[in-house]
C-alpha cells in the first residue's frame, strides 16, 4: 500500500479507535459505507475513491490534513512514490 494511502487509512482507523467503535459499527454509523467496503479499503484491496474522500471530509473533518495530503500526492506523482 502506498504511503499516502496508508497514512489516510491509519488516520481514519485512529479516529475509529478514539471513538471506541468496531470496524462494522464505525463503517455503518459514522462513514455510511458497508463493512465489507471498509475492510477492502483498510486492507489496501480497494483504492480510496473521490466519493470516499468526500465522505471523510464531511464526516471526519479532523483528518482533513491526511485527506489533503493523499489528494496532493495523487496529483503530484500519480500515486507512484520514489523508492
PyMOL Python script that loads the backbone (N, CA, C, O; Angstrom):
from pymol import cmd

cmd.read_pdbstr("""\
ATOM      1  N   UNK A   1       0.861  -1.177   0.000  1.00  0.00           N
ATOM      2  CA  UNK A   1       0.000   0.000   0.000  1.00  0.00           C
ATOM      3  C   UNK A   1       0.902   1.232   0.000  1.00  0.00           C
ATOM      4  O   UNK A   1       1.890   1.283   0.732  1.00  0.00           O
ATOM      5  N   UNK A   2       0.568   2.202  -0.803  1.00  0.00           N
ATOM      6  CA  UNK A   2       1.346   3.443  -0.893  1.00  0.00           C
ATOM      7  C   UNK A   2       1.322   4.180   0.444  1.00  0.00           C
ATOM      8  O   UNK A   2       0.387   4.037   1.232  1.00  0.00           O
ATOM      9  N   UNK A   3       2.356   4.963   0.682  1.00  0.00           N
ATOM     10  CA  UNK A   3       2.479   5.690   1.938  1.00  0.00           C
ATOM     11  C   UNK A   3       1.318   6.635   2.171  1.00  0.00           C
ATOM     12  O   UNK A   3       0.784   6.683   3.279  1.00  0.00           O
ATOM     13  N   UNK A   4       0.911   7.388   1.160  1.00  0.00           N
ATOM     14  CA  UNK A   4      -0.184   8.349   1.341  1.00  0.00           C
ATOM     15  C   UNK A   4      -1.498   7.625   1.637  1.00  0.00           C
ATOM     16  O   UNK A   4      -2.299   8.099   2.442  1.00  0.00           O
ATOM     17  N   UNK A   5      -1.721   6.487   0.994  1.00  0.00           N
ATOM     18  CA  UNK A   5      -2.929   5.702   1.262  1.00  0.00           C
ATOM     19  C   UNK A   5      -2.878   5.125   2.669  1.00  0.00           C
ATOM     20  O   UNK A   5      -3.868   5.164   3.399  1.00  0.00           O
ATOM     21  N   UNK A   6      -1.734   4.596   3.044  1.00  0.00           N
ATOM     22  CA  UNK A   6      -1.567   4.032   4.382  1.00  0.00           C
ATOM     23  C   UNK A   6      -1.782   5.089   5.458  1.00  0.00           C
ATOM     24  O   UNK A   6      -2.447   4.826   6.460  1.00  0.00           O
ATOM     25  N   UNK A   7      -1.229   6.274   5.261  1.00  0.00           N
ATOM     26  CA  UNK A   7      -1.415   7.366   6.216  1.00  0.00           C
ATOM     27  C   UNK A   7      -2.889   7.751   6.338  1.00  0.00           C
ATOM     28  O   UNK A   7      -3.376   8.017   7.438  1.00  0.00           O
ATOM     29  N   UNK A   8      -3.589   7.781   5.220  1.00  0.00           N
ATOM     30  CA  UNK A   8      -5.004   8.125   5.218  1.00  0.00           C
ATOM     31  C   UNK A   8      -5.821   7.079   5.979  1.00  0.00           C
ATOM     32  O   UNK A   8      -6.613   7.422   6.857  1.00  0.00           O
ATOM     33  N   UNK A   9      -5.627   5.815   5.644  1.00  0.00           N
ATOM     34  CA  UNK A   9      -6.376   4.738   6.294  1.00  0.00           C
ATOM     35  C   UNK A   9      -6.041   4.677   7.781  1.00  0.00           C
ATOM     36  O   UNK A   9      -6.930   4.463   8.606  1.00  0.00           O
ATOM     37  N   UNK A  10      -4.774   4.861   8.129  1.00  0.00           N
ATOM     38  CA  UNK A  10      -4.389   4.860   9.543  1.00  0.00           C
ATOM     39  C   UNK A  10      -5.057   6.005  10.301  1.00  0.00           C
ATOM     40  O   UNK A  10      -5.458   5.830  11.452  1.00  0.00           O
ATOM     41  N   UNK A  11      -5.180   7.170   9.675  1.00  0.00           N
ATOM     42  CA  UNK A  11      -5.839   8.309  10.323  1.00  0.00           C
ATOM     43  C   UNK A  11      -7.312   8.000  10.575  1.00  0.00           C
ATOM     44  O   UNK A  11      -7.845   8.318  11.638  1.00  0.00           O
ATOM     45  N   UNK A  12      -7.960   7.387   9.608  1.00  0.00           N
ATOM     46  CA  UNK A  12      -9.370   7.013   9.779  1.00  0.00           C
ATOM     47  C   UNK A  12      -9.486   5.973  10.891  1.00  0.00           C
ATOM     48  O   UNK A  12     -10.378   6.057  11.736  1.00  0.00           O
ATOM     49  N   UNK A  13      -8.588   4.999  10.888  1.00  0.00           N
ATOM     50  CA  UNK A  13      -8.650   3.941  11.894  1.00  0.00           C
ATOM     51  C   UNK A  13      -8.348   4.473  13.297  1.00  0.00           C
ATOM     52  O   UNK A  13      -8.922   3.994  14.275  1.00  0.00           O
ATOM     53  N   UNK A  14      -7.464   5.448  13.403  1.00  0.00           N
ATOM     54  CA  UNK A  14      -7.208   6.065  14.713  1.00  0.00           C
ATOM     55  C   UNK A  14      -8.463   6.766  15.230  1.00  0.00           C
ATOM     56  O   UNK A  14      -8.752   6.739  16.426  1.00  0.00           O
ATOM     57  N   UNK A  15      -9.191   7.382  14.328  1.00  0.00           N
ATOM     58  CA  UNK A  15     -10.440   8.031  14.724  1.00  0.00           C
ATOM     59  C   UNK A  15     -11.458   6.984  15.186  1.00  0.00           C
ATOM     60  O   UNK A  15     -12.195   7.208  16.147  1.00  0.00           O
ATOM     61  N   UNK A  16     -11.493   5.848  14.500  1.00  0.00           N
ATOM     62  CA  UNK A  16     -12.378   4.754  14.918  1.00  0.00           C
ATOM     63  C   UNK A  16     -12.007   4.281  16.326  1.00  0.00           C
ATOM     64  O   UNK A  16     -12.877   4.091  17.176  1.00  0.00           O
ATOM     65  N   UNK A  17     -10.719   4.095  16.559  1.00  0.00           N
ATOM     66  CA  UNK A  17     -10.252   3.651  17.870  1.00  0.00           C
ATOM     67  C   UNK A  17     -10.545   4.702  18.939  1.00  0.00           C
ATOM     68  O   UNK A  17     -10.929   4.360  20.057  1.00  0.00           O
ATOM     69  N   UNK A  18     -10.365   5.976  18.600  1.00  0.00           N
ATOM     70  CA  UNK A  18     -10.629   7.046  19.550  1.00  0.00           C
ATOM     71  C   UNK A  18     -12.093   7.027  19.993  1.00  0.00           C
ATOM     72  O   UNK A  18     -12.418   7.318  21.144  1.00  0.00           O
ATOM     73  N   UNK A  19     -12.955   6.681  19.056  1.00  0.00           N
ATOM     74  CA  UNK A  19     -14.388   6.618  19.360  1.00  0.00           C
ATOM     75  C   UNK A  19     -14.789   5.286  19.988  1.00  0.00           C
ATOM     76  O   UNK A  19     -15.944   5.090  20.366  1.00  0.00           O
ATOM     77  N   UNK A  20     -13.827   4.378  20.094  1.00  0.00           N
ATOM     78  CA  UNK A  20     -14.054   3.042  20.678  1.00  0.00           C
ATOM     79  C   UNK A  20     -15.197   2.307  19.995  1.00  0.00           C
ATOM     80  O   UNK A  20     -16.131   1.817  20.629  1.00  0.00           O
ATOM     81  N   UNK A  21     -15.081   2.252  18.671  1.00  0.00           N
ATOM     82  CA  UNK A  21     -16.099   1.593  17.866  1.00  0.00           C
ATOM     83  C   UNK A  21     -15.480   0.431  17.102  1.00  0.00           C
ATOM     84  O   UNK A  21     -14.299   0.461  16.755  1.00  0.00           O
ATOM     85  N   UNK A  22     -16.285  -0.587  16.845  1.00  0.00           N
ATOM     86  CA  UNK A  22     -15.839  -1.689  15.997  1.00  0.00           C
ATOM     87  C   UNK A  22     -15.771  -1.199  14.551  1.00  0.00           C
ATOM     88  O   UNK A  22     -16.361  -0.176  14.205  1.00  0.00           O
ATOM     89  N   UNK A  23     -15.049  -1.937  13.715  1.00  0.00           N
ATOM     90  CA  UNK A  23     -14.990  -1.587  12.294  1.00  0.00           C
ATOM     91  C   UNK A  23     -16.399  -1.555  11.700  1.00  0.00           C
ATOM     92  O   UNK A  23     -16.743  -0.644  10.946  1.00  0.00           O
ATOM     93  N   UNK A  24     -17.192  -2.537  12.040  1.00  0.00           N
ATOM     94  CA  UNK A  24     -18.550  -2.640  11.497  1.00  0.00           C
ATOM     95  C   UNK A  24     -19.398  -1.432  11.884  1.00  0.00           C
ATOM     96  O   UNK A  24     -20.007  -0.789  11.029  1.00  0.00           O
ATOM     97  N   UNK A  25     -19.428  -1.137  13.155  1.00  0.00           N
ATOM     98  CA  UNK A  25     -20.254  -0.023  13.645  1.00  0.00           C
ATOM     99  C   UNK A  25     -19.749   1.310  13.073  1.00  0.00           C
ATOM    100  O   UNK A  25     -20.548   2.145  12.649  1.00  0.00           O
ATOM    101  N   UNK A  26     -18.439   1.506  13.063  1.00  0.00           N
ATOM    102  CA  UNK A  26     -17.848   2.744  12.558  1.00  0.00           C
ATOM    103  C   UNK A  26     -18.174   2.941  11.081  1.00  0.00           C
ATOM    104  O   UNK A  26     -18.573   4.027  10.662  1.00  0.00           O
ATOM    105  N   UNK A  27     -17.999   1.871  10.295  1.00  0.00           N
ATOM    106  CA  UNK A  27     -18.246   1.996   8.856  1.00  0.00           C
ATOM    107  C   UNK A  27     -19.702   2.347   8.567  1.00  0.00           C
ATOM    108  O   UNK A  27     -19.985   3.185   7.711  1.00  0.00           O
ATOM    109  N   UNK A  28     -20.626   1.706   9.284  1.00  0.00           N
ATOM    110  CA  UNK A  28     -22.046   1.954   9.022  1.00  0.00           C
ATOM    111  C   UNK A  28     -22.543   3.267   9.637  1.00  0.00           C
ATOM    112  O   UNK A  28     -23.211   4.051   8.962  1.00  0.00           O
ATOM    113  N   UNK A  29     -22.222   3.510  10.905  1.00  0.00           N
ATOM    114  CA  UNK A  29     -22.804   4.648  11.608  1.00  0.00           C
ATOM    115  C   UNK A  29     -22.074   5.962  11.366  1.00  0.00           C
ATOM    116  O   UNK A  29     -22.702   7.019  11.320  1.00  0.00           O
ATOM    117  N   UNK A  30     -20.771   5.907  11.214  1.00  0.00           N
ATOM    118  CA  UNK A  30     -20.014   7.149  11.030  1.00  0.00           C
ATOM    119  C   UNK A  30     -19.756   7.421   9.550  1.00  0.00           C
ATOM    120  O   UNK A  30     -20.071   8.500   9.048  1.00  0.00           O
ATOM    121  N   UNK A  31     -19.186   6.449   8.861  1.00  0.00           N
ATOM    122  CA  UNK A  31     -18.835   6.670   7.454  1.00  0.00           C
ATOM    123  C   UNK A  31     -20.011   6.491   6.501  1.00  0.00           C
ATOM    124  O   UNK A  31     -20.041   7.098   5.430  1.00  0.00           O
ATOM    125  N   UNK A  32     -20.974   5.665   6.881  1.00  0.00           N
ATOM    126  CA  UNK A  32     -22.111   5.418   6.000  1.00  0.00           C
ATOM    127  C   UNK A  32     -21.759   4.541   4.818  1.00  0.00           C
ATOM    128  O   UNK A  32     -22.353   4.661   3.746  1.00  0.00           O
ATOM    129  N   UNK A  33     -20.785   3.652   5.015  1.00  0.00           N
ATOM    130  CA  UNK A  33     -20.401   2.708   3.960  1.00  0.00           C
ATOM    131  C   UNK A  33     -20.558   1.295   4.509  1.00  0.00           C
ATOM    132  O   UNK A  33     -20.679   1.104   5.720  1.00  0.00           O
ATOM    133  N   UNK A  34     -20.556   0.317   3.628  1.00  0.00           N
ATOM    134  CA  UNK A  34     -20.732  -1.065   4.074  1.00  0.00           C
ATOM    135  C   UNK A  34     -19.464  -1.568   4.769  1.00  0.00           C
ATOM    136  O   UNK A  34     -18.356  -1.166   4.415  1.00  0.00           O
ATOM    137  N   UNK A  35     -19.631  -2.439   5.749  1.00  0.00           N
ATOM    138  CA  UNK A  35     -18.460  -3.015   6.419  1.00  0.00           C
ATOM    139  C   UNK A  35     -17.506  -3.735   5.458  1.00  0.00           C
ATOM    140  O   UNK A  35     -16.292  -3.593   5.602  1.00  0.00           O
ATOM    141  N   UNK A  36     -18.016  -4.511   4.472  1.00  0.00           N
ATOM    142  CA  UNK A  36     -17.066  -5.149   3.546  1.00  0.00           C
ATOM    143  C   UNK A  36     -16.241  -4.132   2.741  1.00  0.00           C
ATOM    144  O   UNK A  36     -15.056  -4.352   2.487  1.00  0.00           O
ATOM    145  N   UNK A  37     -16.872  -3.027   2.347  1.00  0.00           N
ATOM    146  CA  UNK A  37     -16.144  -1.996   1.595  1.00  0.00           C
ATOM    147  C   UNK A  37     -15.055  -1.376   2.471  1.00  0.00           C
ATOM    148  O   UNK A  37     -13.934  -1.159   2.011  1.00  0.00           O
ATOM    149  N   UNK A  38     -15.385  -1.094   3.731  1.00  0.00           N
ATOM    150  CA  UNK A  38     -14.385  -0.541   4.655  1.00  0.00           C
ATOM    151  C   UNK A  38     -13.233  -1.517   4.824  1.00  0.00           C
ATOM    152  O   UNK A  38     -12.074  -1.102   4.844  1.00  0.00           O
ATOM    153  N   UNK A  39     -13.528  -2.806   4.947  1.00  0.00           N
ATOM    154  CA  UNK A  39     -12.471  -3.821   5.103  1.00  0.00           C
ATOM    155  C   UNK A  39     -11.560  -3.863   3.874  1.00  0.00           C
ATOM    156  O   UNK A  39     -10.344  -4.002   4.005  1.00  0.00           O
ATOM    157  N   UNK A  40     -12.142  -3.745   2.696  1.00  0.00           N
ATOM    158  CA  UNK A  40     -11.338  -3.727   1.461  1.00  0.00           C
ATOM    159  C   UNK A  40     -10.438  -2.489   1.410  1.00  0.00           C
ATOM    160  O   UNK A  40      -9.270  -2.581   1.031  1.00  0.00           O
ATOM    161  N   UNK A  41     -10.984  -1.339   1.791  1.00  0.00           N
ATOM    162  CA  UNK A  41     -10.182  -0.112   1.832  1.00  0.00           C
ATOM    163  C   UNK A  41      -9.045  -0.255   2.839  1.00  0.00           C
ATOM    164  O   UNK A  41      -7.895   0.075   2.548  1.00  0.00           O
ATOM    165  N   UNK A  42      -9.384  -0.748   4.019  1.00  0.00           N
ATOM    166  CA  UNK A  42      -8.417  -0.879   5.104  1.00  0.00           C
ATOM    167  C   UNK A  42      -7.293  -1.855   4.750  1.00  0.00           C
ATOM    168  O   UNK A  42      -6.144  -1.661   5.149  1.00  0.00           O
ATOM    169  N   UNK A  43      -7.631  -2.894   4.005  1.00  0.00           N
ATOM    170  CA  UNK A  43      -6.645  -3.906   3.608  1.00  0.00           C
ATOM    171  C   UNK A  43      -5.839  -3.485   2.380  1.00  0.00           C
ATOM    172  O   UNK A  43      -4.895  -4.173   1.991  1.00  0.00           O
ATOM    173  N   UNK A  44      -6.208  -2.358   1.769  1.00  0.00           N
ATOM    174  CA  UNK A  44      -5.495  -1.901   0.583  1.00  0.00           C
ATOM    175  C   UNK A  44      -5.914  -2.616  -0.683  1.00  0.00           C
ATOM    176  O   UNK A  44      -5.218  -2.542  -1.695  1.00  0.00           O
ATOM    177  N   UNK A  45      -7.048  -3.311  -0.641  1.00  0.00           N
ATOM    178  CA  UNK A  45      -7.524  -4.044  -1.809  1.00  0.00           C
ATOM    179  C   UNK A  45      -8.412  -3.199  -2.712  1.00  0.00           C
ATOM    180  O   UNK A  45      -8.707  -3.589  -3.842  1.00  0.00           O
ATOM    181  N   UNK A  46      -8.837  -2.044  -2.214  1.00  0.00           N
ATOM    182  CA  UNK A  46      -9.594  -1.064  -2.998  1.00  0.00           C
ATOM    183  C   UNK A  46      -8.971   0.294  -2.751  1.00  0.00           C
ATOM    184  O   UNK A  46      -8.675   0.635  -1.606  1.00  0.00           O
ATOM    185  N   UNK A  47      -8.763   1.077  -3.799  1.00  0.00           N
ATOM    186  CA  UNK A  47      -8.220   2.415  -3.596  1.00  0.00           C
ATOM    187  C   UNK A  47      -9.305   3.378  -3.123  1.00  0.00           C
ATOM    188  O   UNK A  47     -10.475   3.210  -3.467  1.00  0.00           O
ATOM    189  N   UNK A  48      -8.928   4.378  -2.341  1.00  0.00           N
ATOM    190  CA  UNK A  48      -9.907   5.388  -1.932  1.00  0.00           C
ATOM    191  C   UNK A  48     -10.425   6.139  -3.162  1.00  0.00           C
ATOM    192  O   UNK A  48      -9.644   6.602  -3.992  1.00  0.00           O
ATOM    193  N   UNK A  49     -11.722   6.250  -3.263  1.00  0.00           N
ATOM    194  CA  UNK A  49     -12.334   6.965  -4.389  1.00  0.00           C
ATOM    195  C   UNK A  49     -12.618   8.409  -3.992  1.00  0.00           C
ATOM    196  O   UNK A  49     -12.530   8.768  -2.818  1.00  0.00           O
ATOM    197  N   UNK A  50     -12.952   9.215  -4.958  1.00  0.00           N
ATOM    198  CA  UNK A  50     -13.323  10.594  -4.688  1.00  0.00           C
ATOM    199  C   UNK A  50     -14.542  10.648  -3.767  1.00  0.00           C
ATOM    200  O   UNK A  50     -14.619  11.501  -2.883  1.00  0.00           O
ATOM    201  N   UNK A  51     -15.484   9.745  -3.976  1.00  0.00           N
ATOM    202  CA  UNK A  51     -16.672   9.685  -3.106  1.00  0.00           C
ATOM    203  C   UNK A  51     -16.289   9.392  -1.667  1.00  0.00           C
ATOM    204  O   UNK A  51     -16.820  10.006  -0.742  1.00  0.00           O
ATOM    205  N   UNK A  52     -15.360   8.445  -1.474  1.00  0.00           N
ATOM    206  CA  UNK A  52     -14.914   8.101  -0.128  1.00  0.00           C
ATOM    207  C   UNK A  52     -14.184   9.281   0.506  1.00  0.00           C
ATOM    208  O   UNK A  52     -14.391   9.573   1.684  1.00  0.00           O
ATOM    209  N   UNK A  53     -13.338   9.957  -0.254  1.00  0.00           N
ATOM    210  CA  UNK A  53     -12.622  11.124   0.269  1.00  0.00           C
ATOM    211  C   UNK A  53     -13.595  12.232   0.669  1.00  0.00           C
ATOM    212  O   UNK A  53     -13.388  12.922   1.668  1.00  0.00           O
ATOM    213  N   UNK A  54     -14.647  12.392  -0.115  1.00  0.00           N
ATOM    214  CA  UNK A  54     -15.674  13.380   0.201  1.00  0.00           C
ATOM    215  C   UNK A  54     -16.374  13.029   1.514  1.00  0.00           C
ATOM    216  O   UNK A  54     -16.621  13.901   2.347  1.00  0.00           O
ATOM    217  N   UNK A  55     -16.686  11.761   1.687  1.00  0.00           N
ATOM    218  CA  UNK A  55     -17.292  11.290   2.937  1.00  0.00           C
ATOM    219  C   UNK A  55     -16.380  11.628   4.116  1.00  0.00           C
ATOM    220  O   UNK A  55     -16.838  12.120   5.147  1.00  0.00           O
ATOM    221  N   UNK A  56     -15.090  11.359   3.953  1.00  0.00           N
ATOM    222  CA  UNK A  56     -14.145  11.637   5.045  1.00  0.00           C
ATOM    223  C   UNK A  56     -14.107  13.112   5.396  1.00  0.00           C
ATOM    224  O   UNK A  56     -14.105  13.479   6.571  1.00  0.00           O
ATOM    225  N   UNK A  57     -14.078  13.953   4.378  1.00  0.00           N
ATOM    226  CA  UNK A  57     -14.029  15.401   4.623  1.00  0.00           C
ATOM    227  C   UNK A  57     -15.292  15.885   5.329  1.00  0.00           C
ATOM    228  O   UNK A  57     -15.228  16.783   6.168  1.00  0.00           O
ATOM    229  N   UNK A  58     -16.423  15.304   4.999  1.00  0.00           N
ATOM    230  CA  UNK A  58     -17.691  15.721   5.599  1.00  0.00           C
ATOM    231  C   UNK A  58     -17.881  15.160   7.001  1.00  0.00           C
ATOM    232  O   UNK A  58     -18.326  15.872   7.901  1.00  0.00           O
ATOM    233  N   UNK A  59     -17.549  13.895   7.187  1.00  0.00           N
ATOM    234  CA  UNK A  59     -17.877  13.222   8.442  1.00  0.00           C
ATOM    235  C   UNK A  59     -16.733  13.164   9.443  1.00  0.00           C
ATOM    236  O   UNK A  59     -16.962  12.952  10.634  1.00  0.00           O
ATOM    237  N   UNK A  60     -15.498  13.349   8.969  1.00  0.00           N
ATOM    238  CA  UNK A  60     -14.326  13.333   9.848  1.00  0.00           C
ATOM    239  C   UNK A  60     -13.419  14.521   9.533  1.00  0.00           C
ATOM    240  O   UNK A  60     -12.292  14.337   9.073  1.00  0.00           O
ATOM    241  N   UNK A  61     -13.905  15.733   9.777  1.00  0.00           N
ATOM    242  CA  UNK A  61     -13.099  16.907   9.416  1.00  0.00           C
ATOM    243  C   UNK A  61     -11.746  16.948  10.133  1.00  0.00           C
ATOM    244  O   UNK A  61     -10.829  17.629   9.674  1.00  0.00           O
ATOM    245  N   UNK A  62     -11.612  16.237  11.241  1.00  0.00           N
ATOM    246  CA  UNK A  62     -10.347  16.227  11.971  1.00  0.00           C
ATOM    247  C   UNK A  62      -9.213  15.542  11.209  1.00  0.00           C
ATOM    248  O   UNK A  62      -8.045  15.722  11.551  1.00  0.00           O
ATOM    249  N   UNK A  63      -9.544  14.761  10.183  1.00  0.00           N
ATOM    250  CA  UNK A  63      -8.478  14.139   9.398  1.00  0.00           C
ATOM    251  C   UNK A  63      -8.275  14.830   8.051  1.00  0.00           C
ATOM    252  O   UNK A  63      -7.686  14.253   7.137  1.00  0.00           O
ATOM    253  N   UNK A  64      -8.756  16.050   7.932  1.00  0.00           N
ATOM    254  CA  UNK A  64      -8.592  16.825   6.702  1.00  0.00           C
ATOM    255  C   UNK A  64      -7.134  16.894   6.235  1.00  0.00           C
ATOM    256  O   UNK A  64      -6.892  16.775   5.034  1.00  0.00           O
ATOM    257  N   UNK A  65      -6.144  17.080   7.131  1.00  0.00           N
ATOM    258  CA  UNK A  65      -4.757  17.117   6.649  1.00  0.00           C
ATOM    259  C   UNK A  65      -4.333  15.837   5.927  1.00  0.00           C
ATOM    260  O   UNK A  65      -3.620  15.905   4.926  1.00  0.00           O
ATOM    261  N   UNK A  66      -4.756  14.692   6.413  1.00  0.00           N
ATOM    262  CA  UNK A  66      -4.403  13.433   5.758  1.00  0.00           C
ATOM    263  C   UNK A  66      -5.114  13.274   4.420  1.00  0.00           C
ATOM    264  O   UNK A  66      -4.534  12.760   3.464  1.00  0.00           O
ATOM    265  N   UNK A  67      -6.367  13.713   4.351  1.00  0.00           N
ATOM    266  CA  UNK A  67      -7.101  13.654   3.082  1.00  0.00           C
ATOM    267  C   UNK A  67      -6.433  14.576   2.065  1.00  0.00           C
ATOM    268  O   UNK A  67      -6.237  14.195   0.911  1.00  0.00           O
ATOM    269  N   UNK A  68      -6.091  15.769   2.490  1.00  0.00           N
ATOM    270  CA  UNK A  68      -5.432  16.731   1.608  1.00  0.00           C
ATOM    271  C   UNK A  68      -4.093  16.194   1.120  1.00  0.00           C
ATOM    272  O   UNK A  68      -3.769  16.305  -0.062  1.00  0.00           O
ATOM    273  N   UNK A  69      -3.326  15.619   2.018  1.00  0.00           N
ATOM    274  CA  UNK A  69      -2.031  15.048   1.639  1.00  0.00           C
ATOM    275  C   UNK A  69      -2.219  13.923   0.622  1.00  0.00           C
ATOM    276  O   UNK A  69      -1.471  13.835  -0.352  1.00  0.00           O
ATOM    277  N   UNK A  70      -3.207  13.069   0.843  1.00  0.00           N
ATOM    278  CA  UNK A  70      -3.479  11.986  -0.102  1.00  0.00           C
ATOM    279  C   UNK A  70      -3.789  12.548  -1.483  1.00  0.00           C
ATOM    280  O   UNK A  70      -3.236  12.092  -2.484  1.00  0.00           O
ATOM    281  N   UNK A  71      -4.670  13.534  -1.534  1.00  0.00           N
ATOM    282  CA  UNK A  71      -5.056  14.140  -2.817  1.00  0.00           C
ATOM    283  C   UNK A  71      -3.854  14.783  -3.495  1.00  0.00           C
ATOM    284  O   UNK A  71      -3.663  14.632  -4.702  1.00  0.00           O
ATOM    285  N   UNK A  72      -3.052  15.494  -2.729  1.00  0.00           N
ATOM    286  CA  UNK A  72      -1.873  16.158  -3.296  1.00  0.00           C
ATOM    287  C   UNK A  72      -0.874  15.145  -3.843  1.00  0.00           C
ATOM    288  O   UNK A  72      -0.288  15.364  -4.903  1.00  0.00           O
ATOM    289  N   UNK A  73      -0.678  14.050  -3.137  1.00  0.00           N
ATOM    290  CA  UNK A  73       0.258  13.022  -3.612  1.00  0.00           C
ATOM    291  C   UNK A  73      -0.227  12.412  -4.916  1.00  0.00           C
ATOM    292  O   UNK A  73       0.579  12.096  -5.792  1.00  0.00           O
ATOM    293  N   UNK A  74      -1.537  12.242  -5.055  1.00  0.00           N
ATOM    294  CA  UNK A  74      -2.077  11.679  -6.287  1.00  0.00           C
ATOM    295  C   UNK A  74      -1.848  12.636  -7.447  1.00  0.00           C
ATOM    296  O   UNK A  74      -1.520  12.211  -8.555  1.00  0.00           O
ATOM    297  N   UNK A  75      -2.020  13.924  -7.192  1.00  0.00           N
ATOM    298  CA  UNK A  75      -1.843  14.913  -8.246  1.00  0.00           C
ATOM    299  C   UNK A  75      -0.398  15.117  -8.632  1.00  0.00           C
ATOM    300  O   UNK A  75      -0.096  15.391  -9.793  1.00  0.00           O
ATOM    301  N   UNK A  76       0.503  14.986  -7.668  1.00  0.00           N
ATOM    302  CA  UNK A  76       1.922  15.264  -7.927  1.00  0.00           C
ATOM    303  C   UNK A  76       2.651  14.116  -8.602  1.00  0.00           C
ATOM    304  O   UNK A  76       3.496  14.334  -9.470  1.00  0.00           O
ATOM    305  N   UNK A  77       2.324  12.891  -8.204  1.00  0.00           N
ATOM    306  CA  UNK A  77       3.124  11.796  -8.759  1.00  0.00           C
ATOM    307  C   UNK A  77       2.263  10.634  -9.255  1.00  0.00           C
ATOM    308  O   UNK A  77       2.771   9.534  -9.473  1.00  0.00           O
ATOM    309  N   UNK A  78       0.994  10.870  -9.430  1.00  0.00           N
ATOM    310  CA  UNK A  78       0.118   9.839  -9.941  1.00  0.00           C
ATOM    311  C   UNK A  78      -0.002   8.632  -9.029  1.00  0.00           C
ATOM    312  O   UNK A  78      -0.385   7.546  -9.465  1.00  0.00           O
ATOM    313  N   UNK A  79       0.329   8.829  -7.755  1.00  0.00           N
ATOM    314  CA  UNK A  79       0.232   7.738  -6.799  1.00  0.00           C
ATOM    315  C   UNK A  79       1.461   6.849  -6.759  1.00  0.00           C
ATOM    316  O   UNK A  79       1.500   5.860  -6.027  1.00  0.00           O
ATOM    317  N   UNK A  80       2.458   7.203  -7.546  1.00  0.00           N
ATOM    318  CA  UNK A  80       3.675   6.397  -7.548  1.00  0.00           C
ATOM    319  C   UNK A  80       4.777   7.152  -6.823  1.00  0.00           C
ATOM    320  O   UNK A  80       5.156   8.256  -7.216  1.00  0.00           O
ATOM    321  N   UNK A  81       5.279   6.546  -5.769  1.00  0.00           N
ATOM    322  CA  UNK A  81       6.320   7.202  -4.976  1.00  0.00           C
ATOM    323  C   UNK A  81       7.676   6.642  -5.362  1.00  0.00           C
ATOM    324  O   UNK A  81       7.800   5.483  -5.758  1.00  0.00           O
ATOM    325  N   UNK A  82       8.690   7.488  -5.239  1.00  0.00           N
ATOM    326  CA  UNK A  82      10.044   7.026  -5.487  1.00  0.00           C
ATOM    327  C   UNK A  82      10.486   6.139  -4.347  1.00  0.00           C
ATOM    328  O   UNK A  82      10.112   6.340  -3.191  1.00  0.00           O
ATOM    329  N   UNK A  83      11.287   5.158  -4.696  1.00  0.00           N
ATOM    330  CA  UNK A  83      11.774   4.231  -3.662  1.00  0.00           C
ATOM    331  C   UNK A  83      13.215   4.481  -3.376  1.00  0.00           C
ATOM    332  O   UNK A  83      13.804   3.801  -2.535  1.00  0.00           O
TER     333      UNK A  83
END
""", "prot")
cmd.dss("prot")
cmd.show_as("cartoon", "prot")
cmd.util.cbc("prot")
cmd.orient("prot")
